Amino acid sequence: MKISKLRITWKKSAIGYARNQKRAVKALGFHVLNDVVEHNDSPQIRGMIRKIRHLVKVEEIGREGEA
């Protein structure tokens, strides 16, 4: 089974935004602004991204296991 990956970049500070948005930033694994994390594409990850779509940049980086 080939799993799609997402590269997520934190572009804008969460200061002044709701607590649940700050928690989504931390749950995705960000530590500092302009940090980049990679996650397998899943409904849970997509949901967190949707909550903070105004703070991040998302790129689909293909599928794991492709030749």
TAFENBEL-V384610 format. One record per backbone hydrogen bond with DSSP energy under -0.5 kcal/mol. NH is the residue of the N-H (numbers start at 0). CO is the residue of the C=O. If there is no record, write none. Layout:
nh: (NH | NH)
co: (CO | CO)
This chain:
nh: (2 | 4 | 5 | 6 | 7 | 7 | 8 | 9 | 10 | 10 | 11 | 16 | 20 | 21 | 22 | 23 | 24 | 25 | 26 | 27 | 28 | 29 | 33 | 34 | 36 | 38 | 40 | 45 | 46 | 47 | 48 | 49 | 50 | 51 | 52 | 54 | 55 | 56 | 58 | 60 | 60 | 63 | 65)
co: (63 | 61 | 38 | 58 | 5 | 36 | 56 | 34 | 8 | 54 | 54 | 13 | 17 | 17 | 18 | 19 | 20 | 21 | 22 | 23 | 25 | 24 | 9 | 31 | 7 | 5 | 3 | 41 | 42 | 43 | 44 | 45 | 46 | 47 | 49 | 51 | 51 | 8 | 6 | 4 | 58 | 2 | 62)
